[in-house]
Amino acid sequence: MTKAQSQAGMRSALKWAGGKKKVVSEIASLLPIKGKKRLVEPFVGGGSVFLNLDFDEYLLVDMNKDLIALFNIIKNQPTAFISDAEKYFNGDHNQPEKYYEIRSQFNQSTDPYERSLLFLYLNRHGYNGLCRYNKSGGYNVPFGRYKHPYFPKDELKSFSEKAQKATFIQGDFETAFSQLKADDVVYCDPPYSPINPTSNFTAYAGNSFTDEDQQRLVACAEIAKSKNIPTLISNHYVDFTKKLYKDATEQKFFQVRRTISQKGKGRIKVEEVLALYK
């Protein structure tokens, strides 16, 4: 199997807003992989891209401390974690009172293992795959009201196996770019530029991702390009990104269905862009 081929549609253990499982083939078709041994993702998110692309190594970075802690625990302690996590996926835990009790427990906890167990529970029982924190760093996603929240046992096992080739680091995306090597290829899935002011949702890790951050990311891609390390960036195709990516080596456009409001009519097809710097 070549690196660009998707691996049997591996699913993330997490529900993740903006996850890329459905568009991995689009990403793979533009990602320059010849002679590249390591995939670098400065915004790993739910992990669907690295799970479905075959490389010798992975460097996976994200600003979200809870996400990276969870991934490292799944990597290093899969058996114990799966056993402990499954206890939270019974009917007694799938009710709003219990959910908010556990959310409060999560927000008060400082133990990485406990937080990881509760983070997975909150992710699977919370509303719409959101991961959101308030300005004080408290997780504040409401109860999701699902009939039978899915326990991703098989996905956790598969993730742990794939993660043996991965290094997970918490930090700003520049952390990833500062560690690039000649045989790397970079895929970036930053918080997207808003379709319109009311749809702006970039503060999933408790910090906003600004236009200046988008510009800083392109600057990193240009520097990597000068070192013959290609970078592919995903985003909404809007006026701001049209200008932002005007110097990209290549661009690819496609449409995805995006929920931009709680009402059904907010689920519309939105144009996205893949901008390649190589």
ChimeraX attribute file (.defattr): number of C-alpha atoms within 10 A of each C-alpha:
attribute: neighborCount
match mode: 1-to-1
recipient: residues
	/A:1	7
	/A:2	11
	/A:3	19
	/A:4	20
	/A:5	14
	/A:6	19
	/A:7	14
	/A:8	9
	/A:9	13
	/A:10	19
	/A:11	20
	/A:12	24
	/A:13	23
	/A:14	22
	/A:15	21
	/A:16	18
	/A:17	15
	/A:18	16
	/A:19	19
	/A:20	20
	/A:21	20
	/A:22	12
	/A:23	14
	/A:24	20
	/A:25	17
	/A:26	14
	/A:27	21
	/A:28	18
	/A:29	12
	/A:30	16
	/A:31	22
	/A:32	21
	/A:33	20
	/A:34	11
	/A:35	10
	/A:36	18
	/A:37	18
	/A:38	22
	/A:39	26
	/A:40	26
	/A:41	27
	/A:42	26
	/A:43	22
	/A:44	26
	/A:45	26
	/A:46	21
	/A:47	22
	/A:48	23
	/A:49	27
	/A:50	28
	/A:51	23
	/A:52	24
	/A:53	21
	/A:54	20
	/A:55	19
	/A:56	11
	/A:57	19
	/A:58	24
	/A:59	21
	/A:60	24
	/A:61	26
	/A:62	23
	/A:63	21
	/A:64	20
	/A:65	15
	/A:66	18
	/A:67	24
	/A:68	22
	/A:69	19
	/A:70	22
	/A:71	26
	/A:72	19
	/A:73	17
	/A:74	23
	/A:75	24
	/A:76	15
	/A:77	13
	/A:78	19
	/A:79	13
	/A:80	11
	/A:81	19
	/A:82	18
	/A:83	11
	/A:84	12
	/A:85	19
	/A:86	15
	/A:87	13
	/A:88	19
	/A:89	17
	/A:90	12
	/A:91	10
	/A:92	10
	/A:93	17
	/A:94	21
	/A:95	15
	/A:96	15
	/A:97	11
	/A:98	13
	/A:99	22
	/A:100	17
	/A:101	11
	/A:102	18
	/A:103	24
	/A:104	14
	/A:105	14
	/A:106	20
	/A:107	16
	/A:108	11
	/A:109	13
	/A:110	10
	/A:111	9
	/A:112	15
	/A:113	17
	/A:114	16
	/A:115	21
	/A:116	23
	/A:117	20
	/A:118	23
	/A:119	26
	/A:120	22
	/A:121	25
	/A:122	26
	/A:123	21
	/A:124	25
	/A:125	28
	/A:126	26
	/A:127	16
	/A:128	18
	/A:129	18
	/A:130	19
	/A:131	22
	/A:132	19
	/A:133	17
	/A:134	14
	/A:135	11
	/A:136	7
	/A:137	12
	/A:138	15
	/A:139	20
	/A:140	17
	/A:141	20
	/A:142	17
	/A:143	21
	/A:144	20
	/A:145	15
	/A:146	14
	/A:147	10
	/A:148	12
	/A:149	18
	/A:150	13
	/A:151	20
	/A:152	20
	/A:153	14
	/A:154	14
	/A:155	15
	/A:156	22
	/A:157	17
	/A:158	19
	/A:159	23
	/A:160	21
	/A:161	15
	/A:162	17
	/A:163	21
	/A:164	13
	/A:165	14
	/A:166	22
	/A:167	16
	/A:168	20
	/A:169	22
	/A:170	19
	/A:171	16
	/A:172	14
	/A:173	22
	/A:174	13
	/A:175	15
	/A:176	21
	/A:177	20
	/A:178	10
	/A:179	10
	/A:180	18
	/A:181	16
	/A:182	14
	/A:183	15
	/A:184	24
	/A:185	26
	/A:186	26
	/A:187	24
	/A:188	20
	/A:189	19
	/A:190	22
	/A:191	23
	/A:192	20
	/A:193	22
	/A:194	18
	/A:195	17
	/A:196	9
	/A:197	8
	/A:198	9
	/A:199	13
	/A:200	14
	/A:201	16
	/A:202	17
	/A:203	16
	/A:204	18
	/A:205	21
	/A:206	18
	/A:207	15
	/A:208	13
	/A:209	17
	/A:210	14
	/A:211	14
	/A:212	9
	/A:213	14
	/A:214	18
	/A:215	14
	/A:216	14
	/A:217	19
	/A:218	21
	/A:219	12
	/A:220	17
	/A:221	25
	/A:222	19
	/A:223	16
	/A:224	23
	/A:225	16
	/A:226	12
	/A:227	13
	/A:228	16
	/A:229	21
	/A:230	25
	/A:231	27
	/A:232	25
	/A:233	22
	/A:234	21
	/A:235	21
	/A:236	22
	/A:237	22
	/A:238	17
	/A:239	10
	/A:240	14
	/A:241	20
	/A:242	13
	/A:243	10
	/A:244	15
	/A:245	21
	/A:246	11
	/A:247	14
	/A:248	18
	/A:249	13
	/A:250	14
	/A:251	17
	/A:252	14
	/A:253	14
	/A:254	14
	/A:255	14
	/A:256	14
	/A:257	11
	/A:258	14
	/A:259	17
	/A:260	19
	/A:261	12
	/A:262	9
	/A:263	8
	/A:264	9
	/A:265	9
	/A:266	13
	/A:267	14
	/A:268	14
	/A:269	12
	/A:270	16
	/A:271	16
	/A:272	18
	/A:273	19
	/A:274	24
	/A:275	26
	/A:276	24
	/A:277	24
	/A:278	20
